Amino acid sequence: MTIENKMKMIPSALVVNAAKRLRVGLCLAVAVIVPHWETTAAQAPVNLGMAGNFVVLAKSGISTGPASAITGDIGVSPIDSTAITGFSLILTASSPFSTSAQITGKVYAPDYAAPTPANLTTAIGDMQTAYTDAAGRSLPDFTELGAGQIGGLTLVPGLYKWGTDVLISSDVTLNGGPNDVWIFQSAGKITQANGTRIHLTGGALAANVFWQAFGDVSLGTTSHFEGIIMTLTSISLGTGASINGRLLAQTAVTLAAATVTAPAAPAATTLVSATTVTGSYLDTSGQSLDSGSKTITAPLSGSPRFYRIRSMTALTITSITISGGNVVIIYN
């Protein structure tokens, strides 16, 4: 879980607390620091807990045919390993996991050795909690966008809500920075057409994109998807479909020569910046982190910059100063 953290009043700069999002613009001109700020609401990422250890996690089974290619761990529970089919699993006696030539990772089931059964129980519980969190987010930024048809659209970060199915009939672009979050809530199904793609631009990360569906999620043949899929029912990937993300299903996952890759994790405590408040936020060049003194130092730009701080844990910014041509941020 990535958290964009709060800031407090600092004597030498102006700080705005905007729903856990930090945006401070600093402009240096004739030895005068001019504050520039904006405020917008932002969604926190959905905490997957131990479910985030799996690229595919299901309650009633995972199947493939023909063979698929998976990078990351997969697991089922409470159903046992007999519900993982098409992978030609290899299990050593008394092992807590099995392997497969189709999987760069491990396979877990509750009939394997300890501590796997207990770990899977926790992971399934965390998957359900994450689904409830995503489904329960309120005050959407967009409601019933396109009457559920989002093909061809470029979508900014935020919370999207539909009381209908969601259809992806042509390519969709998610444009935002690496600390931006998208949450899509569907009261129905999510269906992606054959051969279509979801694109991430501006540094957006699949780990910060969450698709919550009450109904089935279906990715068409040779389509490409980005993000974490959480459904109360099933997920299916057509022949040649691929996803950079996770498949978290409260029933079954069905694959057909599909490619499933775990998304890259967001960075730990990092300062990111952009030239505009709605711009693409990238890691600030030349920054240094002293975890002992809890200080981030970065060169001060000669042009206006908007800054955000990204962290894997909650923290509070206690000071921002300008020193020797650097922005110095202290947190605890």
C-alpha positions as CSV (number, residue, x, y, z in Angstrom):
1,M,0.0,0.0,0.0
2,T,1.4,3.4,-1.0
3,I,0.4,6.5,1.0
4,E,0.9,10.1,-0.2
5,N,1.5,11.7,3.1
6,K,0.2,14.7,5.0
7,M,2.2,17.9,5.7
8,K,2.1,20.5,8.4
9,M,2.7,24.3,8.4
10,I,6.4,25.0,7.7
11,P,7.9,28.5,8.4
12,S,9.9,28.8,5.1
13,A,7.3,27.3,2.7
14,L,3.6,26.9,2.3
15,V,2.2,23.4,2.6
16,V,-1.3,22.3,1.7
17,N,-2.8,19.1,3.1
18,A,-5.1,17.7,0.4
19,A,-6.5,14.3,1.3
20,K,-3.0,12.9,2.0
21,R,-1.6,14.4,-1.2
22,L,1.4,16.7,-1.1
23,R,1.7,19.4,-3.8
24,V,4.1,22.2,-3.1
25,G,5.5,24.3,-5.9
26,L,8.6,26.3,-5.2
27,C,9.9,29.0,-7.5
28,L,13.3,30.7,-7.0
29,A,13.6,34.2,-8.5
30,V,15.8,37.1,-7.4
31,A,16.5,35.2,-4.2
32,V,12.8,35.1,-3.3
33,I,10.9,31.9,-2.7
34,V,7.4,32.1,-4.1
35,P,5.0,29.4,-3.0
36,H,2.6,27.9,-5.6
37,W,0.0,25.3,-4.6
38,E,-3.1,23.4,-5.8
39,T,-5.4,21.0,-3.9
40,T,-7.3,18.0,-5.2
41,A,-8.8,14.9,-3.7
42,A,-7.0,11.6,-4.2
43,Q,-7.7,7.9,-3.6
44,A,-5.4,5.8,-1.4
45,P,-4.4,2.5,-3.0
46,V,-6.4,-0.6,-1.9
47,N,-4.5,-2.6,0.7
48,L,-4.3,-6.2,-0.6
49,G,-2.6,-7.6,2.5
50,M,-1.3,-11.2,1.9
51,A,-3.4,-11.5,-1.2
52,G,-0.8,-9.2,-2.8
53,N,1.7,-12.1,-2.6
54,F,-0.2,-13.8,-5.4
55,V,-0.5,-13.0,-9.1
56,V,-3.5,-15.4,-9.3
57,L,-5.6,-16.3,-6.2
58,A,-9.0,-18.0,-6.4
59,K,-11.4,-19.8,-4.0
60,S,-12.7,-22.5,-6.3
61,G,-10.0,-23.3,-8.9
62,I,-7.4,-22.2,-11.4
63,S,-7.3,-23.8,-14.8
64,T,-5.4,-23.4,-18.1
65,G,-5.7,-25.0,-21.5
66,P,-3.6,-24.7,-23.6
67,A,-0.6,-23.9,-21.6
68,S,-0.1,-20.4,-20.1
69,A,2.9,-18.4,-18.9
70,I,2.7,-17.0,-15.4
71,T,5.2,-14.9,-13.5
72,G,4.5,-14.8,-9.8
73,D,2.9,-17.2,-7.2
74,I,-0.6,-18.7,-7.6
75,G,-2.9,-20.2,-5.0
76,V,-6.3,-21.7,-4.3
77,S,-8.3,-22.0,-1.0
78,P,-10.5,-23.4,0.4
79,I,-10.6,-25.8,-2.6
80,D,-7.5,-28.1,-2.7
81,S,-4.8,-28.6,-5.3
82,T,-7.1,-30.9,-7.4
83,A,-8.8,-27.7,-8.6
84,I,-5.5,-26.4,-10.2
85,T,-5.7,-28.0,-13.6
86,G,-3.7,-27.9,-16.8
87,F,-0.4,-27.0,-15.1
88,S,1.2,-30.5,-14.7
89,L,2.1,-29.6,-11.1
90,I,5.2,-31.1,-9.6
91,L,5.0,-31.7,-5.8
92,T,7.8,-33.0,-3.6
93,A,6.6,-35.0,-0.5
94,S,5.9,-32.8,2.5
95,S,6.5,-29.6,0.5
96,P,4.5,-26.4,1.3
97,F,4.3,-25.7,-2.5
98,S,4.4,-27.3,-5.9
99,T,5.9,-26.0,-9.2
100,S,5.1,-26.0,-12.9
101,A,7.0,-25.4,-16.1
102,Q,4.4,-22.8,-16.9
103,I,4.9,-20.8,-13.8
104,T,7.9,-18.7,-12.8
105,G,7.0,-18.9,-9.1
106,K,5.3,-21.3,-6.7
107,V,1.9,-22.9,-6.4
108,Y,0.1,-23.1,-3.1
109,A,-3.0,-25.1,-2.0
110,P,-4.4,-25.9,1.4
111,D,-3.6,-29.6,1.2
112,Y,0.1,-28.8,1.1
113,A,2.4,-28.8,4.1
114,A,2.3,-26.0,6.8
115,P,2.4,-23.1,6.9
116,T,0.6,-23.0,3.6
117,P,-2.9,-23.7,4.8
118,A,-2.8,-20.9,7.4
119,N,-1.2,-18.5,5.0
120,L,-3.8,-19.2,2.4
121,T,-6.7,-18.6,4.8
122,T,-5.2,-15.2,5.7
123,A,-4.6,-14.4,2.0
124,I,-8.2,-15.3,1.1
125,G,-9.5,-13.2,4.0
126,D,-7.4,-10.3,2.8
127,M,-8.7,-10.7,-0.7
128,Q,-12.2,-10.4,0.5
129,T,-11.4,-7.4,2.6
130,A,-9.7,-5.7,-0.3
131,Y,-12.7,-6.3,-2.5
132,T,-15.0,-4.8,0.2
133,D,-12.7,-1.8,0.5
134,A,-12.7,-1.1,-3.3
135,A,-16.4,-1.6,-3.6
136,G,-17.1,0.6,-0.6
137,R,-15.1,3.7,-1.7
138,S,-17.5,6.6,-1.8
139,L,-17.7,10.1,-3.5
140,P,-16.8,9.0,-7.0
141,D,-15.1,11.5,-9.3
142,F,-17.0,10.0,-12.3
143,T,-20.4,8.2,-12.3
144,E,-21.8,6.2,-15.1
145,L,-19.1,7.5,-17.5
146,G,-20.0,6.6,-21.1
147,A,-22.9,4.5,-19.8
148,G,-20.3,1.8,-19.1
149,Q,-18.7,2.0,-22.5
150,I,-15.1,3.3,-21.9
151,G,-13.4,2.2,-25.1
152,G,-11.4,4.9,-26.8
153,L,-11.2,7.1,-23.6
154,T,-8.2,8.5,-21.8
155,L,-8.9,8.3,-18.0
156,V,-7.3,10.4,-15.4
157,P,-6.7,9.1,-11.8
158,G,-9.7,8.9,-9.6
159,L,-12.7,6.8,-8.5
160,Y,-15.1,5.7,-11.2
161,K,-18.5,4.1,-10.5
162,W,-21.0,2.3,-12.7
163,G,-24.3,0.6,-11.8
164,T,-24.0,-1.3,-15.0
165,D,-21.5,-3.6,-16.9
166,V,-18.3,-2.0,-18.1
167,L,-17.3,-2.6,-21.7
168,I,-13.9,-2.0,-23.2
169,S,-14.6,-2.2,-26.9
170,S,-11.4,-0.4,-28.1
171,D,-8.1,0.7,-26.5
172,V,-8.2,2.7,-23.2
173,T,-5.4,4.9,-21.8
174,L,-4.8,5.6,-18.1
175,N,-2.7,8.7,-17.9
176,G,-1.1,9.8,-14.6
177,G,2.0,9.6,-12.4
178,P,3.5,6.7,-10.6
179,N,1.8,7.6,-7.3
180,D,-1.7,8.2,-8.9
181,V,-4.5,5.7,-8.2
182,W,-7.4,4.5,-10.3
183,I,-10.3,2.6,-8.7
184,F,-13.1,1.3,-11.0
185,Q,-16.3,0.0,-9.4
186,S,-18.7,-2.0,-11.5
187,A,-22.0,-3.4,-10.2
188,G,-22.0,-5.8,-13.2
189,K,-19.5,-7.4,-15.4
190,I,-16.3,-6.1,-17.0
191,T,-15.7,-7.3,-20.6
192,Q,-12.7,-6.5,-22.8
193,A,-13.0,-7.0,-26.5
194,N,-10.7,-9.2,-28.5
195,G,-7.4,-7.5,-29.5
196,T,-7.9,-4.4,-27.4
197,R,-5.3,-2.9,-25.0
198,I,-5.2,-0.9,-21.9
199,H,-2.2,1.6,-22.0
200,L,-0.5,3.2,-19.0
201,T,1.1,6.6,-19.8
202,G,2.9,9.3,-17.8
203,G,4.6,6.8,-15.4
204,A,1.3,5.2,-14.2
205,L,1.8,1.9,-12.4
206,A,-0.4,-1.2,-12.8
207,A,0.0,-1.8,-9.0
208,N,-2.1,1.4,-8.5
209,V,-5.0,0.4,-10.8
210,F,-7.9,-1.5,-9.2
211,W,-10.8,-3.0,-11.1
212,Q,-13.6,-4.2,-8.8
213,A,-16.5,-6.1,-10.3
214,F,-19.6,-7.7,-8.8
215,G,-19.9,-9.9,-11.9
216,D,-17.6,-11.9,-14.2
217,V,-14.5,-10.3,-15.7
218,S,-13.6,-11.5,-19.2
219,L,-10.6,-10.5,-21.2
220,G,-10.9,-11.2,-24.9
221,T,-8.4,-13.1,-27.1
222,T,-5.1,-11.4,-27.6
223,S,-6.2,-8.5,-25.5
224,H,-3.9,-6.8,-23.0
225,F,-5.0,-5.6,-19.5
226,E,-3.3,-3.5,-16.8
227,G,-4.1,-3.5,-13.1
228,I,-5.5,-5.5,-10.2
229,I,-8.8,-7.4,-11.0
230,M,-11.0,-8.1,-7.9
231,T,-14.3,-9.9,-8.6
232,L,-17.0,-11.5,-6.5
233,T,-17.3,-14.2,-9.1
234,S,-14.9,-15.4,-11.9
235,I,-12.1,-14.2,-14.2
236,S,-11.4,-15.6,-17.7
237,L,-8.6,-14.8,-20.1
238,G,-9.1,-15.7,-23.8
239,T,-6.5,-17.3,-26.0
240,G,-3.4,-15.2,-26.1
241,A,-4.7,-12.6,-23.6
242,S,-2.2,-11.0,-21.2
243,I,-2.3,-8.9,-18.1
244,N,0.2,-6.9,-16.1
245,G,-1.5,-7.1,-12.8
246,R,-3.2,-9.6,-10.5
247,L,-6.3,-11.9,-10.8
248,L,-8.1,-12.1,-7.5
249,A,-11.4,-14.1,-7.9
250,Q,-13.8,-15.3,-5.2
251,T,-14.8,-18.2,-7.5
252,A,-12.5,-19.4,-10.3
253,V,-9.9,-18.2,-12.8
254,T,-9.8,-19.7,-16.3
255,L,-6.8,-19.2,-18.7
256,A,-6.2,-20.1,-22.3
257,A,-2.6,-19.7,-23.4
258,A,-2.6,-16.5,-21.4
259,T,0.3,-14.5,-20.0
260,V,0.0,-13.2,-16.5
261,T,2.7,-11.0,-15.0
262,A,2.9,-9.6,-11.4
263,P,3.0,-5.8,-11.5
264,A,6.1,-3.8,-10.4
265,A,5.7,-2.6,-6.9
266,P,5.7,1.2,-6.2
267,A,8.9,2.6,-4.8
268,A,9.3,3.0,-1.0
269,T,9.7,6.6,0.4
270,T,10.4,8.7,-2.7
271,L,10.1,12.3,-3.7
272,V,8.3,12.8,-7.1
273,S,7.7,16.1,-9.0
274,A,6.2,17.6,-12.1
275,T,6.1,21.0,-13.8
276,T,2.3,21.2,-13.4
277,V,0.0,20.0,-10.7
278,T,-1.8,17.7,-13.2
279,G,1.4,16.7,-15.0
280,S,3.3,13.4,-15.0
281,Y,5.0,12.9,-11.6
282,L,8.4,11.3,-11.9
283,D,11.1,10.5,-9.4
284,T,12.9,13.8,-8.5
285,S,16.4,13.8,-10.0
286,G,19.3,13.9,-7.6
287,Q,17.4,13.2,-4.5
288,S,18.9,11.5,-1.5
289,L,17.2,9.8,1.5
290,D,18.7,9.6,5.0
291,S,16.4,7.1,6.8
292,G,18.2,7.7,10.0
293,S,17.4,11.4,10.2
294,K,14.3,10.9,8.1
295,T,15.3,13.5,5.6
296,I,14.9,13.8,1.9
297,T,17.1,16.3,0.0
298,A,16.7,17.2,-3.6
299,P,18.1,20.0,-5.8
300,L,15.9,23.0,-6.1
301,S,14.7,23.6,-9.6
302,G,15.0,27.1,-11.2
303,S,11.4,26.7,-12.5
304,P,8.2,26.0,-10.6
305,R,7.8,22.4,-9.5
306,F,5.1,20.5,-7.8
307,Y,6.2,17.9,-5.3
308,R,4.6,14.8,-3.8
309,I,6.1,12.3,-1.4
310,R,5.3,8.6,-1.7
311,S,5.7,6.1,1.1
312,M,4.9,2.5,1.9
313,T,3.9,3.5,5.4
314,A,2.0,6.4,7.0
315,L,4.2,9.3,8.1
316,T,3.9,13.0,8.8
317,I,6.0,15.7,7.2
318,T,7.4,18.0,10.0
319,S,9.6,20.4,8.1
320,I,10.4,21.8,4.6
321,T,13.3,24.2,4.2
322,I,15.4,25.6,1.4
323,S,19.2,25.1,2.1
324,G,22.2,25.6,-0.2
325,G,20.1,25.3,-3.4
326,N,18.3,22.2,-2.1
327,V,14.7,21.3,-0.9
328,V,15.1,19.6,2.5
329,I,12.1,17.6,3.8
330,I,12.0,16.1,7.2
331,Y,9.3,13.5,8.2
332,N,8.5,11.2,11.1
